[in-house]
Every structure is written in C-alpha cells, then in structure tokens.
Amino acid sequence: MRISEPIGQPAARAAPLVTLVVAGQMAFALCAAGTALALDVKEGPPAPVEKGTMFKSVGESLRAGLRALSSGDPGSAVEPLTFAAREGNDIAEWKLGRMYAEGEGVPRDPYKAYVHFSQIVNRRADLAPDSPNARIVAQAFVALGGYHLTGIPNSRIRREPARAAEMFHYAASYYNDADAQYELGRMLAEGIAGEKNLQQAARWFNLAAEQGHVYAQARLGHLLFNGEGVPRQAPRGLMWMKIATASADPDRDSWVLELNRRAQAVATDDERRLADAFAKKRERNSR
C-alpha cells in the first residue's frame, strides 16, 4: 500500500532530478544564462487597484494591509497590499499571492497567485541568500514550482515537471530552501521528471531534514531504514522517523506516523535502542 502525502509543503523541503550530473548542468545553465532568462517567468503585473485609494507611502499601505490581516479582516487588506505590491514591495506581493492561493479574503484564484509570485521572481531572482527578504524569494520559487508541477486549469500554465524542477533546484541550491530541497528529493524518489534516483533523493532529503523539515525527515528515515538507494542504516532511519513523528500533525500527517509505526513493528530491539541513543545525542548537540 502506498502512503500518500501532501504536495508542495516548503518547506520545506529539496534539488534536481534524474542524476547529479543533470543537476550540475542545470545549475550551470541557470548561472550562465542568467536567472530571469533561464526561468523565463514573463507574467504581467496584477491589475491596478480599482478603488483608487491613495496612500502616502508604500510603508503606510503595507502596514494597513498587515493590520487588516492580523485583525481577521483579509478582505480589507487587498487594496493596501495591492498598492504596495505595485510599488515593488515583496512582502505585500507575497501576502497577496498567498491570499489568492488559499482564498483568504478573495476568491481562490491559482493563476492570480501565480502572477504575484512571478513578480517576486522577476524582480528578485538574484537577491543575495543572506538578504532579509531571501526567504520570500525562495518560497516564491517553490510556489511557482508547485504550479508547474501540477498545472493550473483554464490557464496557460501547463503541467511541466522539468520546469518545476528548475524552480525547485534554484531555491534549493542558491537559497538552501528546505521546502525546495524536499520537493526535488520527492521528484527524484518518485521519478516525476525522469528516472528514479533514490541516492540523489536521499541527498536532498538529508539537506532538508537537517533543517527540521518533517516530511524530509520521514522520507529520509524510510530510505535509510529499508536501504533503498543507500546503504541500509536501520537505527539512523528509525531516528529520523521518530524525530519526524514527534513534530508531525496527527490529523494532517498520518502518513508520517504510519511510516514510523511500520518500521518500529519490524525493527529489532538493538535497532530501536541505537535509534533512541542517536536521537538523544542529536538533541543534546542541538542545545
């Protein structure tokens, strides 16, 4: 029985597909051609603000939008956030993208969400990884990758796994984004954009797992415990699944709990003892 899991979680989460050679070629192509050209995101800006309300500054409009969101009135946040976004504010652009993606205060519209996220990528694709807004840019790449992975009905955005891989790889490698690392690992593990490569999948899952990505921890643990694509390391596999289970949401992440339950059921006493020892040592070292 296959245990299902959510798609596009950010997290965290991981890098290219097919083989390490392809991954290196892809990264080289992105750097050589220039990010904007290589990714070719050409969506136009969102429609202008209809109500015509003017704000004295971008900061004022952003604060008004954030206040509306925090007060539980997302509908009132649309106008000020749109004003700030059209002036190039990344936070406002991101908030609007998430609102349209989730249907928060506006009708759910994946294509409008895509447009907002693409504006961030168009403006900031080469933003330094240590910049204050680097996380927003990385997550915009992850969001776009998710849309290219599935496509958007009734729009020009079609399912293009290879394009999704480009988005995930850039965020995973340049920004060290755990969500992107996880997504790339998942694509490799499932052969979504080419042949399966469990060894490379484990590599990306490990990078995301070390950053606390629950799904990556679960998937890495599963591979290590069963020796799939990597030498079998049952105790370390159990450790990662145990760590993932401790942080998983019992309602949303039942597949994580199930992976751990199945492994625990067939593990030996020695494997369980070693897994507990590894987990305790890891906890001590993280303090």
C-alpha positions in Angstrom: 0.0 0.0 0.0 1.4 3.4 -1.0 1.3 6.0 1.8 0.2 9.4 0.3 1.5 12.7 1.4 0.8 16.4 0.7 2.4 18.1 -2.3 4.2 21.4 -2.1 4.7 21.7 1.6 8.3 24.3 1.9 9.0 23.9 3.0 10.4 22.9 3.3 11.7 20.9 1.8 14.6 19.8 -1.7 17.0 19.5 -5.6 17.4 18.2 -9.4 16.2 15.3 -10.9 17.4 12.5 -12.8 21.1 12.4 -11.8 23.7 14.6 -10.1 25.2 15.3 -13.5 21.9 16.7 -14.7 21.7 18.7 -11.6 25.1 20.2 -12.1 24.3 21.0 -15.7 21.1 22.7 -14.7 22.7 24.8 -12.1 25.4 25.8 -14.5 22.8 26.8 -17.1 20.9 28.9 -14.7 24.0 30.8 -13.7 25.4 31.1 -17.2 22.2 32.2 -18.9 21.0 34.5 -16.1 18.2 33.5 -13.7 15.4 35.6 -15.3 16.2 34.3 -18.8 16.7 30.7 -17.8 13.4 30.6 -15.8 11.6 32.8 -18.3 8.8 34.0 -16.0 7.1 36.6 -18.0 3.7 37.2 -16.3 2.5 40.8 -16.3 1.8 42.8 -13.2 -1.5 42.4 -11.3 -4.4 44.6 -12.3 -4.4 48.1 -10.9 -6.2 48.9 -7.7 -9.8 49.6 -8.6 -10.9 51.7 -5.7 -8.4 54.5 -6.3 -7.5 55.0 -2.6 -4.1 56.6 -2.4 -1.6 56.1 0.4 1.1 58.4 1.4 3.8 55.8 1.2 4.4 52.1 0.5 5.2 51.6 4.2 1.8 53.1 5.1 -0.1 50.9 2.7 1.8 47.8 3.8 1.1 48.5 7.4 -2.6 49.0 6.7 -2.7 45.7 4.8 -0.9 43.8 7.6 -3.1 45.3 10.2 -6.2 44.1 8.3 -4.8 40.6 8.1 -3.9 40.4 11.7 -7.3 41.7 12.8 -9.0 38.9 10.8 -10.3 41.2 8.0 -8.4 39.9 5.0 -10.8 41.5 2.5 -9.8 44.9 3.7 -6.1 44.1 3.2 -6.4 43.6 -0.6 -6.4 47.3 -1.6 -3.5 48.5 0.6 -1.4 45.4 -0.2 -2.1 45.8 -3.9 -0.9 49.4 -3.7 2.3 48.3 -2.0 2.8 45.4 -4.3 2.5 47.5 -7.4 5.3 49.7 -5.9 7.6 46.7 -5.8 7.1 45.6 -2.1 7.9 41.9 -1.9 6.1 41.3 1.4 2.9 42.7 0.0 3.3 40.7 -3.2 3.9 37.5 -1.2 0.9 38.1 1.1 -1.4 38.7 -1.9 -0.1 35.6 -3.6 -0.9 33.5 -0.5 -4.3 35.1 -0.2 -5.2 34.1 -3.8 -3.7 30.7 -3.4 -5.7 30.0 -0.3 -8.9 32.0 -1.0 -8.3 34.2 2.1 -10.3 37.4 1.8 -10.6 36.9 -2.0 -12.0 34.2 -4.3 -9.4 31.4 -4.6 -7.5 32.0 -7.9 -4.3 30.0 -8.5 -3.5 31.9 -11.6 -3.6 35.3 -9.8 -1.5 33.7 -7.1 1.0 32.6 -9.8 1.2 36.1 -11.2 2.0 37.6 -7.8 4.7 35.0 -7.1 6.2 35.5 -10.5 6.5 39.2 -9.9 8.8 38.5 -6.9 10.9 36.1 -9.0 11.1 38.6 -11.9 12.3 41.4 -9.5 14.5 39.5 -7.0 15.8 36.2 -8.6 19.4 37.2 -7.9 18.8 38.6 -4.4 21.6 37.5 -2.0 20.8 34.5 0.1 21.6 36.4 3.3 19.2 39.3 2.4 16.2 40.0 4.7 13.7 39.0 2.0 15.6 36.0 0.7 13.1 33.6 2.3 10.2 35.3 0.5 12.1 34.9 -2.9 12.9 31.3 -2.2 9.3 30.5 -1.3 8.1 32.3 -4.4 10.2 29.9 -6.5 8.8 27.0 -4.5 5.2 28.2 -5.1 5.8 28.6 -8.9 7.4 25.2 -9.0 4.4 23.7 -7.4 2.1 25.2 -10.0 4.3 24.0 -12.9 4.3 20.5 -11.3 0.5 20.2 -11.4 -0.5 22.9 -13.9 -3.3 25.5 -13.4 -6.7 24.6 -15.0 -8.1 27.1 -17.5 -4.8 29.0 -17.8 -1.7 28.9 -19.9 0.2 27.2 -17.0 0.5 23.6 -18.0 2.0 20.7 -16.2 5.8 20.9 -16.8 7.7 18.8 -14.3 11.1 19.8 -15.8 10.2 23.5 -15.4 9.1 22.8 -11.8 12.5 21.1 -11.2 14.3 24.3 -12.4 12.3 26.4 -9.9 12.9 23.9 -7.0 16.6 23.5 -7.9 17.3 27.2 -7.9 15.7 27.7 -4.5 17.2 24.5 -3.1 20.8 25.3 -4.2 21.1 29.1 -4.2 18.8 29.8 -1.2 19.2 26.5 0.6 15.5 26.3 1.0 14.3 23.2 2.8 10.9 23.1 1.1 12.6 23.2 -2.3 15.1 20.5 -1.3 12.3 18.3 -0.2 10.3 18.7 -3.4 13.3 17.9 -5.5 14.0 14.9 -3.4 10.4 13.7 -3.8 10.6 14.2 -7.6 13.8 12.1 -7.7 12.3 9.4 -5.4 9.2 9.1 -7.5 10.6 9.6 -11.0 8.3 12.6 -11.7 10.6 14.3 -14.2 12.7 11.3 -15.3 14.1 8.1 -14.0 14.0 7.5 -10.2 17.2 8.2 -8.4 16.9 7.3 -4.7 20.5 8.0 -4.0 20.2 11.6 -5.0 16.7 11.8 -3.4 18.3 10.8 -0.1 20.9 13.5 -0.5 18.3 16.2 -0.9 16.1 14.8 1.8 19.1 14.9 4.2 19.7 18.6 3.5 16.1 19.4 4.2 15.9 17.0 7.2 18.9 18.7 8.8 16.9 22.0 8.7 13.9 20.4 10.5 11.7 19.5 7.6 9.3 16.9 8.9 8.4 15.3 5.6 12.0 15.1 4.5 12.9 13.5 7.8 10.3 10.9 7.4 11.2 10.1 3.8 14.9 10.0 4.6 14.3 7.7 7.5 12.3 5.4 5.4 15.0 5.1 2.8 17.7 4.6 5.4 15.7 2.0 7.3 15.0 -0.1 4.2 18.3 0.5 2.5 16.6 1.9 -0.7 19.1 3.6 -2.9 21.5 3.9 0.0 23.3 1.5 2.3 20.9 0.3 5.0 21.3 2.2 8.3 18.2 1.0 10.2 19.0 2.8 13.5 19.5 6.1 11.8 16.4 5.6 9.7 14.4 4.9 12.8 15.9 8.0 14.4 14.8 10.3 11.6 11.3 8.8 11.5 11.0 9.2 15.3 12.1 12.8 15.1 9.5 13.4 12.3 6.7 11.8 14.2 7.4 14.0 17.2 6.7 17.1 15.1 4.1 15.8 12.8 0.4 16.9 12.8 -1.6 13.7 13.7 -4.5 14.7 11.6 -2.7 16.1 8.5 0.4 13.9 8.6 -0.9 10.5 9.2 1.4 9.0 6.6 4.4 10.1 8.6 3.1 8.3 11.7 2.4 5.3 9.6 5.9 5.1 8.2 7.3 5.1 11.7 4.7 2.6 13.0 5.6 0.1 10.3 9.3 0.5 10.8 9.0 0.1 14.6 7.0 -3.0 14.1 9.8 -4.9 12.3 12.8 -3.3 13.9 14.9 -5.3 16.3 15.4 -4.3 19.9 19.0 -3.3 19.2 18.0 -1.1 16.3 15.4 0.6 18.5 17.9 1.2 21.3 20.5 2.6 18.9 17.9 4.9 17.3 17.0 6.2 20.7 20.6 6.8 21.5 21.1 8.7 18.2 18.1 10.8 18.9 19.2 11.8 22.4 22.7 12.6 21.2 21.2 14.8 18.4 19.0 16.6 20.9 22.0 17.3 23.2 24.1 18.6 20.3 21.3 21.0 19.2 21.0 22.7 22.6 
